[in-house]
């Protein structure tokens, strides 16, 4: 039987399938089920600084109710402060105790100080790694793209300087040059690059003339963008590459590894088909490897990357030109 074990950010994994940050991590029973189904690791749903800010404001508002009518009554109670990230941290600790597979915390903060503060706290829970879910959108027309990249680099540098566990960065596909950003992050010592972050995009309701957001599952077609970018980045960085978005089958896992991914992150396929479907994906990967005569993942990882593919032009305008010619 083929050996499908691997490592990610230096962490030993039994399989190359990592459960992406999603609702699966909201229940310990589901996390245990993912481990039994063969998950190599699991990314715990993100700690969002905005959620803490909203919760703290509601807490403060609750304590202030009636304070103008009965100011002297406030002195009867001890000083109470909002617990900030305590609830999330306790949940991570509880999950850590429930399973043996590697767990990766996810963090989405706002200020540089908050990134560092919450990164330290997440590290103290016993997780094996940390994924920085950096969400910086270029909405200010006066702000150049270089400023956005600079902010990203500063966040990474500040976190890397304060934690000892491996750190991955979940990238956006919208940088002018994803390859360059990947190389610059690699210079700053990141251990993993996740490609890509999947943003919620508002839609327009023409009846109510309002914007509305809706979460929807990824489709297999969405895999083509990260597939292309992983193929281009592979060989240019030391950091491990994780392909995220659109992975729905064992064949998709093979495709991702062929272009250079160390692991794949999966969420939608498990939410649609159920967590045990993960074992089906692994069996299909093993069957494909047996058919091709591969004994382990390293035998074919990166085989179709831009670095190793015989026709490097195939990654550039050749795809576009061939498509145009095929239409005539």
N, C-alpha and C positions, 0 to 999 in steps of 0.2 A: 504494500500500500504506500502511496506517495506521502512524503513528509510535507505537511502544509503549515508547519510552525514557522514563525518569523520573529522579528523584533521590530519595535516601533519606538523611536526616540531612546533606544537602548533598553527598552522594557521587553522582556521575553513574552511572546504571545503564542498561544496554542494554535491559533488560526489567524488569517489575515482580515477577517471581518470584524469591524468595530461598530457597535451600536452607536449611532450618532446621537447628539443631544436632542432629546424629544420627550414626549409624555411617558415613554416606557420607564424612564428613571424616576417617575413620580410615585411608583409603588414598589416596595421591596420585593414582593412576590414576582413581579414582572422582571426585575433585575435577575433574580434567582433563575427564572425560567430562561432568560437569555443566556445565562452561563451554562445551563444544562443543554441548551440547543447548540452550543459550540462557539459562542461569541469569544473572540480573542480579547476584547476589552469593551468597556462601555464609557461613553462620555455623559456625565451627569448634566442635566438641564442647567442652563446658565443662571448664575447669580447676576441679576440686573440691578445696577445702582438706582435706576429710576423707580423700580418697585419699592426699594427701601425708602426712598425719599417720599413717595406717596404714602406709604404706610406710616412713616414718622409724622407727616403732616396731619393725617387722620387721628393719630394718637394724641398729638398736641391739641388738636381741635376738641377732642373728647374731654381732655383734662381741663380745658378752659371754659367749658360750658357752665354757666352760672357764676363765674368768678366775679363778674361785675356786681351781681346782686348780693353775694355773700363772700366778700374778700377775706374776712377773718377766718372763714372755714378752711381756707387753703392751708393754714398753719397747723391744722389738726393732722395732716397726712405727711408722711415722709416724702422726700424728693424722689420722683419716679422718672426714669429715662427710658426711651424706646430702645429695644434690644438690637436694632439695626439688623445685621446679618445672622443673628444667633439662630433663628429658626432654620434657615437654610444650612448652616454649618452643622447643626445637630442632625439634620436629615442626612447629610453627607456622611457623618460619622456612623450613623445607624446603618446606612447602606454598606459602608466599608466593612463593618462587622459581619454582614450577612453573606458576603461572597468572597471567594479567593481570587477571582480574575482581576486583572488590573483595572482600576477606575481612574478616570481622568476628569478633573473638575473643569468647569467652563465659567468664564468671567466676562461680563460686559459692563464696563464702568464708564465714567465720564471724565473726571479730572485725573491728572497724573498721580496725585496723592491717593486717590481712591483706588486706582489700579494696584498700587503697591500695598496699601492697607489690606484690601480684601484678598489679594494674592497670598500674603503671609498667612491670613486666617485660614484660607482654603488649604494651604500646605500643611497646617497643623492638624487637619482632620485625618491625615494618613493616606491621602490619595497618591497615586503613582506619578501623575503628571498634571499639567495645567494647560488648558487651551484658552488662548486669548481671543475672544469673539469681538474683534474690533469692527465697530460699525461707524464709519466716518463717511458721510455722504457730501458730495460737492454741491451744496445748494446755494452757497454765497457766490454770486457772479464776480465779485472783486477778489476772491481768494484763489490764487493759482494752485494747480495740482501739486506743485512741489511742496507747498505748505502742508497739504494733507499727508503727503508721504513723510515729511519731516515729523509731524505729530505722531504718526504710526511708529517711526523709528525711536522716538523719545519714549513712548509708552513701553516698547519692548525693552529698551536699554534699562529703564528704571525697574521693571519687574525682574529681569534677568539678574540684576545686581542684588536683589533682595531675597530671592528664593533659590533653593538648591535642587528642587525637582525639575525634570525636563519640562520645557515650555514649547508649545506649538502655537502658531498664529493661523487663525482662520481668515483667509484672504478674500477680498472682493475681486470679481472679474473685471472691474471697471477702471483699474489703473491704466494709464497710457501704455506702460510696458510692464506687464505682470512679471516677465522674466527678470527685468532689472530690479524690481521691488523684491523679488524672491532672493536674488543674489545679495542685495543690500541687507536684507534680514539675516541671511546666512552669515554675513560678515559680523553681525552683531550676536552671533552665537545661538540662534534659535535651533531647537532640536527637531522640530517638525513644521511642515507647511500643509495646511488643509485647503484644498481647492475644490469647491468654493463655498463662500457664505451665500445663503439663499435668502434674498430680501423679500419682505412682504411688500407687494406693489398695490397701491390703492386703485380701485376701479371707479367708474362713474355710473351712477344711477340716474338715468335721464328722466325718470318719472318724478323722483323727489329732488332732483338736481343737487345731489350730495355725493360726497366721496365715501366709499366704504371699503373696509379691509376684510379679506377672507383668506384663511389658511387653506391651502390645497396641497394634495400630494404631488410629488415630483413625477414626471413621466420619463420613460426610457430615453426619449429623444433629447432630454436635457443633459444627458451624460456626454454628449459630443463636445461641448465647450470645455469642461474640465479634462476630458480625454486628450484634447488637442494641447491644452496648456501644460498638463503634466508631461506629455511627450516632449515639449520644448524645454521645460525646466530641468528635466532629468539629466544628470551628468554635469550640470552647472553649479550644483549646490551639494553640500555635505548633509544637509538636513533631510530627514525622511519625508517622503511625499504621501499624503493621504488624499485619495480621490473621494469627493463628496458630491452627491446629487445625481439622481438618475440610475443608481445601481439597483437593479431589480431581480437579477438572475445570477446563477453561478457562472454563466458565460460572460456576464458583465464584469464579474470579479476577475476573470481571466483577461479580459480586454484591458482592464485597468492595470493589472500587473505587467502585461506585455508592453505598455507604454512607459512603465517605470514607477508605478505606485508601490509603496511598501505595504500599505493597507488600503482598504476601502471603508468608508463610513456609510452605514445603511440605516434608514428610518422608515421611509414611506412603504417600502416593500414589506416590512414587518407589521406596520400598522394596517396595511391592506389585507395581507394574507395570514397574519397571526405570527407571534414570536417563534413558534416551532418551525416555521418556514425557513428559518436561518439554517437549520440542519439540511434541508433540501438543497439550498444554495451551495453548501459545502460538499455535499455528495456529487452534485453536478460538476463542481470544480475538480474534484478528485477523478471523476470519470473522464473528463476532458484531458487531464494530465496523463492518465493511464493510456488513453488512446494515442496521445502524442509521444509517449515514452519519457515523460518528465518525472524524475524522482523527487525533486524538491522545487520550491518556488524560484530560487536564485537561477535555476537553469534557463528560465525564459524571461525573468524580470528585466524590463528595459529593452527587450529584443526589437521592439517596433518604435522605440523613442527616436527623436530627431538625431540624437547623437549616434545611434547604431544602425539606423535604417539606411540601406545602400543608396536610395534615391532621396537625398535630403530636400530636393526641390519639391517633393510630394507634400511637404509641410507648408509650402509657401504658395505662390500663385498658380502652381500646377493644378491644384484642386479647383481653383476658380476657372482656369482656362479649359480644363477637361470638361467641366460642367457646361460651359458655354458651347463647346464644340459638340457635346452630346445632344444638344437641343436642335441641331440642324440636320 
